[in-house]
Amino acid sequence: MTTVEVPERPGEVEVVASFATSPLGEAPGAAPDGELCRVLGFDAALDAAVVLGRRGPGQPVEVVAGLGPAALVDAEAIRRAAAAAVRATPRVSSLRLELAGVDPPELSSEEVAQAACEGALLAAYRFERYKSERQGSPLERVELAGVDPGPGRRGASRAEVVAGVVTLARDLVNTPAGELTPRRFEELARELAALEGLGIRVLDEQAIVEERLGGLLAVSRGSAEPPRLVRLEHAPGAVAGSPPVALVGKGITFDSGGLSLKSGTSMMTMKTDMSGAAAVLAALVGSARLGIGVHAVGWMALTENMPGGRATKPGDVLRARNGKTIEVLNTDAEGRLVLADALSLAAEESPDSIVDLATLTGACITALGRGVAGLMGNDDRLLAALRAAGRRAGEAVWHLPLPSGYRSQIESEVADMKNIGAPGEAGALAAGLLLEEFVGTTPWAHLDIAGPARSETDGGYRHKGGTGFGVRTLLELLARYEPLGGRAEGLSTGTEVLR
C-alpha cells in the first residue's frame, strides 16, 4: 500500500515533481528549467509531463507536470497533473510533489493536498491479480512539500481513504464474473460490514420470493447462480434515527442479455455491469472510514442475466415490489427491472432522498460518450447537489430531461408499462421514466454510468477497465449533504417545454 506523508522537511526521495502553468516563467513551486522544457517540447499543458533528469550527483530526478492555463487550475487539474507525474516515472518507489504556489483561490490547502494525493494514488493503480508476472507500479510513498503540515496531512489522509475505496470498486468491477458471483459479492459485503461497523441485511432467493421482488426474480431465472439483495447501512449515532440518504446500485454480475442475447463482442466486458453496486458498496465503506455524519443506506440488487431454460421470455409480464406490472419485451433491458424492486424497497423506508447508479443504457453512451454520466431526476435541489459533487470530485455528469410526453413510449398493451421505449429514440430517457415509477414522491436522482464506469484506454488517473466512477461523487454528496425533507419539489427547468 502506498503511504502519504507531509514531513516538516523534505526527505530523500527518488523523484521530485513540480507543477507548471503556462507560460513556464510563471511556474509555481520549484521553478523548472524553462529553456530545457521548451527544448523537450513541454508547454505546461494539462496531462503533460516531462522528465528533466538530475540537477547533480545524488540529487533526485525532477519531473515537471502541466497544470494548464493558470486561470483554469482547479482540483481536477491538480489531480491530473499529479497523475501525469506518476505516469512519467512508472518505475519509481517514492515521489515528492512540490505544491508551493499551487493555490487556486477557490481551494483550501487541504483540498489542494487531497487532490494531488488522489491523482497520484489513483494513477498508481494496477489490477494484476491474474498475471503470472506482475509489472505493477512500485510506488510506495508519496510526499507532499510546500504545503502547511496540518491541512496537508488532513487532505492526504482523506485522499488515502478515497483512493482506497475507489480501488475497492475498481477491483470489484475488474474481477471476472466467474469469481464475483452474487453470492461472492454478498460475502465481501458481509466482511466489509463487520470490519467497518456497518449494518447489513441480505435477502437470499427464498426471501426475495417472499418479499415479492418480481423484477429481480425475473432477471435471475435463467441463471444457475441465485440472486441476492444486500442492504448496507451507515448510521452514526447522532443521526441514526433520521431519514437516510438511500443509494441504490445495479448489480448484474454478468449480463449475457438473457434470451435477447448480446453479440460475443458486446458480451466481452459485461462483468462490469455491476459497477453501480460496486460504487454503492465502496461509498458506504468510505463513509464509515471518513466518519461522515450522514445516515446512509445502500441497496444492491445482485444477479446474473443468463439465457437458461427457465429464463424470462420476451412478452412475459412481471409484477415489481410496489405492485406495478412490467411487460418484458427485451430481456437485455434488465437493469431497470432489478432497480424497480430496489428503488421500491428504498422508497418504503421514507428516505430523505434516493440516488441510483447503473450501467443502464448504451443510448447514454451514444449521447454523452464514455467520459460523462447522464443525470436525471425529479428534484432540482438533489440534481444541483449531485452536479456540484461531481464537479468537486472530477466526475462529469450532464443533466438530461425526463419529459412527461415521452411517458407514452413505455406504455404497454397488456401491463402498466413495458421495459423498452421507441426503437432508436431516447433510450436513456425511457429507462429513466420507467425508474421514476418506483420512487413515489421521494426526491430521486438517477446516474446512468454506462459510459464512464469503464475506460477503454489508459490515461490520467484512469486505467483501462473499471474506473470506480461515482464513488467520489457519492462521498462528496454525503459529506456536504443538506436534508431535502423527503418530498420532491419538482423541476423548474429542462422539461416544461418538452411536455
N, C-alpha and C positions, 0 to 999 in steps of 0.2 A: 504494500500500500504506500502511495506517495504521501509524505508529510509536508506540511506547510509551516514555515517559520517566519517570524518578524523579529529578528535579533536587533539589539541595540546597535551593534556594529556588524557590518557585513562579514561573513565568514569566507573561507576559501571555497570557491565553487568552480565548476568546470566551464560554465557559460554565463556570461552577463548579457542580458537583453535590454537594450534601450528602446524606447518608443519615440517615433519621429512623426511630426506633422509636416505638411507641405506649406512653405518651402523648407528645405533642410536647415537653413540658417536659423529657424525658429524652433528647432527641436528641443523638447523638454528633457530633463534629466541630464545624464552624462552625454554631452553633445557628440554625435558621431562625426567621423571624418567626412565632411560633405563632399569633398573632391573625390575621395575614394568611392563613396556611394554612387556618385554620378558616373564614374568610370565603369562601375559594376552594373549600371543600368537601374539603380534603385531610386525611385521617385517618391517614397513615403506613402504610396497608395495603400488603401486598406487591403489586408490579406497578403501584402508583400513583405518579404523579409530577406535580408542579405547578411551573410556571414563575413565579417571584416577580418577575422583572424585575431592574433595576439599582438598587444602593443609591445611586448618584450618577453624575454625568457621568464618562465614561471608565472606569467600573467594569464588570466582566464581568456578564453575565446570570447570575442564580442560579436553580438548579433544585434542588428537594428531591425525592428518591426514597424511597419507603417500603420499610422492611425488615420490616414486620410486627411481631408481638409480640417483645419483646427476648429472652424465654426460648427462642424458636424460631429465632433467627438462626443460620444455618449457611452453608456455601459456596454452596449453591443460592440462598438468599435474597439473598446479595450479588451473584451473577451476575444475578439477575432485577432487582434494584434498579439496577444499572449499565445493564442493557438498557433499563429504563424511562426513565432519564435520556437515553439516546441517542434513544429514540423520541419523547420530549417536545421534543427540539431537532433535528429532522431535517435542518436546512439549515446547521448549523454545521460548521466545519472543525477546530475544536480544542476539546477537552473536558478539564477538570481534575476528577478525582474526589477528594474530600476524605475520607480514610479514618481520620482521627484519631478515636479512640474506638470504631471498628468492630473489636472484638477479642473475638469469641466464645472462651470458654476452651478449646474443643477444636481451634481453628485457630491455626496459627502465622502470623506476619506475612507470610511468604512465601505461604502458602495464601490469605490474605485478598487479597493483591495479585493473585495469579493468578486468583482467582475474579472480582474486579472487572474485570480486563482481559479475561478471556474473555467475560463478559457484554456488555461494550461492543463488542468486536470482532465477535462473532457477531451482535449486533443490527444492526451497520452493514452486514452482508452484503446484496448485491443481485445478482440474476442478470439481466443486461440485454444479453447478448451479441447478441441478435437484434432489439433495439429500435432503430428509426431515431433516436429522441430519448431519450437516457438521462437518467433522473431519480434516479440512484443517490445513495447517501449521500456527501457531500463530506468526511466525517470523515477527516482526515489525521494527527491527532495526539491521543493520549490521554496525559495527565499525571497521575501519582499524587502526592498530597500527604498529609501526616500519617502516613507510614509510614517506617520505617528504610530508608535508601537501599540497604543491602546486600541484606537479604531482599526488599525491594520490587523491586529490579532482577532478582533471580533469579526471583521469581514472575512478573514481567512478561515476562521472556524466555521462560519456559516457556509462558505464555499465548499469546504470539505464534506459537510453533510449533504448539501445539494448535489454535488458531483457524485457522491456515494449512492444516493437513491436514483439519480439518473442512470448510473451504471447498473443498478439493480434492474431497472426497467429495460435497458438495452440488453442485458444478459438474458432476461426472460424472453424478449422478442426474438433474439438470435438463436435460442435453443431449439433444436429440431422438434417437430410436433410429435415424433415417436417417443420422445422423452418427456416433453412437457404436455402431458395429458391433463384433462380437467382434474383428475384425482391428484396428480403430482402438484398442480398449481395449488390445490387446496392444502396439501401437506406443507408446501412452502409458506402459504399464508398463515397456517397454524404456528409454524416455527417462528416466523417473524412477529406474530401477535404476542406469543409468550415472551420473546426477547424484548419487545418494546413496550409491553404493558398495554396492549390494545385488546379491546373486547372482540370476540369473534363468535359467529354463529354460522353453521353450514347446513344447507338443505341438501340431502342426498336424493337419489332418484325417487325413492318412496315418498319422501317429504315433498318433493316437487310435484308429485301427483296429488298429494293431499292438499297442497296449497293452491292447486288449480293454475299452475303456470303453463298454460297451454301453448304459448309461443316457444318456450324453452323445450318443452316436450316434443313439439312438432319438429324442431330442427334436429334434436338429438336422436330421433327414431332410427335413422339409417346407420348409426354408428354402434360398434361393439363396446365403445367406451361410454360409461354412464356420465350424465351431466352433473354439474354442481352449481349451486347458488351460494356465494360467500358474502356474508355481511361483516364488515370490519368497522370498529368504532374507536375513535379517539375522543375521549370525554374528560378533559381536565376538570378537576374537582369544582372549580369556581363556576363552570358553565355547563356542568353535566346535565342539568335539568332543562337547559334552554333548547329551543328548536334547532336542530342541526343543519349544517350545510350538507346536502346529500350529493355524493359523487357517484356516478353510475358508469361502469365500463363494459363495453362489448368484449367478450372473451371467447371468440371462436378459435380454439387452439389449432384447428386446421380446417380450411374451407375448400372442399372439392367442388362446391356448387350444388351438391346433392344431385338429384336426378336431372336438374338443369345444369349438366356437367360443364365445368370450365374446360378450356383447352389445356394441353400439357404445359405450354409456356406460361399461361396465366396462373397455373397452379404452383409454379416453382417457388413463389415467395409467400404462399398462403399460410405458412407458420406464423407470419406476422399479423394475422387477423385478430390477435388478442391484444394488440397494442393498447387499446383503451383500458382494458382490465389491468394490464401491467402498469399503466400510468396511475390509475386509481390506487393500486396497492402501494406503489412507491410514494405517492403523495401522502397517504396515511402514515406510512413509516417515517417519512420526512417530517411530518407534523409533530410526531411524538419526539423525534430526536432534536428538533429545534425548539420544542416546548411552546408551540403555537397555541395560544389560549382561545381557540375556537372549537366548539363542538362539531365534529365532522364524522359522517358515516359513509363508508364506501360499499357499494353494491357491485358485485362482479358475477355476471351470468356466463357460465363456462360450459362449452360443449364443442364437439366436432360436428361438422356438416358433411355427411357422407352418403353415398348412393346405395345403401344396403337394401335388402329385400323388404324391410319394414319402413323404408323411407317415405316421408311425406311426398305426395304426388301433386303435380300442378293441377289445380282445380279443387283440391281439398280445402276445407274450412276449419279453422281452429278458433277456440274461444280463449282470449287472454285473461289474465288475472282480474282485471276490472270488469269483466263480463262482455266486453265488446268482441265482435267476431271479425276475423280477417280471412278473406279468400286468398289462398297462396297460388298465384299464377306463375311465379318463378321462384324455385327453391334456392336460387343463388342470391335472392334478396332476403337473406336470412337474419342479418344483423338487427334489423328493425323488429323482427319477431321476438328475439330474446330480450331486446331492450324494452319492448312493450311490457313484459312482465316485471322486469327490474324497475322500470320507472313507476309502474303501478304500486309496487311494494314501497318504494321510496316515498311516493306521494301519500300513502296511507299513514305515514308517521308524522304528517303535518310539518315537514321541514320548513326552514326559513327560505330555502331555495334549492334547486336541483341543477346540477351541471352534468351532462353526459358527454363521454368521449367515445368515438367509434371510427374505425376504418370502414366507413359505411358505403361510399359510392364512388365508382370510377368517374361519374359525372362531375364530382367536385374536383378531381384531378384535371379533367378536361377544362373546367372553368378557371381554376386557380393555379394549376401546375403542382409541382412537388414541394414547393417551399412555403406554401400558405395554407392554413386550415380555414375551412368555411365555418362561420359562426352564425347561428340562427337562434331565435328565442322569442319569448313573449313579454319581456320586460326591459325597458330602456336602461334602468339602473344596473341590472345584472350584466347586460351586454356591455355597458360602458366600463364596468369594473373589470370584466374579462379582457376587453381591449387594452385597458391600462396595464393590467397584469401581464399581458402578452408583450407589450412594449418594454416593460421593465425587465422581463425575462429574456428578451431577444427571440421570442417565438411569434411569428407573424400570423395574425388572424384577420379575416375580412368578413364584415357583416353582410350576409345575404338575406334577402327578404323571404317572408312566408306569406305570399299574397293569398287572401281568403278565396279569391276567384279561382285559384288553382286547386282548391279542395275537390272540385268535381273530377279531377284526374285520377283520384284514388277511390272514387265511388264504385261499388261493386253491384252487380245484378242480383247476387244471392246472399251477400253478407253486409256488415256495416261498412266495410272498406276492403280494398284489395291491396296487395303488398307491392305493386308497381304502378307507376304513372303512365303517361302517354309516351309511346316509343320515341326516343331521341329528343325528348323535351324535358328540361328542368328536373333531371333525375334526383339531384341532391335536394331540391326544394320539396319534391313529392315525398321523399323519405322523411324530411323534417316535419312536414304536415302530418304524416302518419304518427310520428313520435309525439306530436303535440296532443294527440287524442288521449294520451295516457298520463298526463301531468295535472289535469284538473286546472285549478286556479293558482297553483303554486308558481312563483317566479322560476322560470326554467330557461336554460341555455343549452344548445347542442353544438358540439365541436366535431365537425367531420374532418378527421385527421388522416384520411386515406392517402393524401399526398405526402405530408411531411413526416409521417410515422416511420417511413423507411427512406433511406438515402440510396440512390443508385451510384453515387460517386463518393470518393474521399475528398474532403476539403474543409478548411477551417477547423472547428472543433467537432464536426460530424464525420462519421465514418460510414462506409458502405455497409448497409444493414440497418438494424433498428437504431433509431435516434433517441428514444426516450421522450419524444415530443409530448408536451402537455404537462409533464411533471413540474417543471419550473413555473409554468403559468399558474397551475393549481396552488403551489406553495405561495406564490406572490398574492394570489387572490385571498387565500386563507389568512395570511399574515396581516393583511390590511382590511379584512372583511368588515363591512358595516351592515348590520341587520336590515332586512328589507320588509319585515313584518309578515312574511309568509303568504302574501297575496299579490299576484301580478297586477301591475298598474298599466300594462299595455305598452304600445309603441307610439311615439309621437311622429316618427318619420319613417320612410322606407317602404311602407306597404299600402298607404292610403290610396295612392294613385293607381295601384295595381289591383284593386278590388274588382 
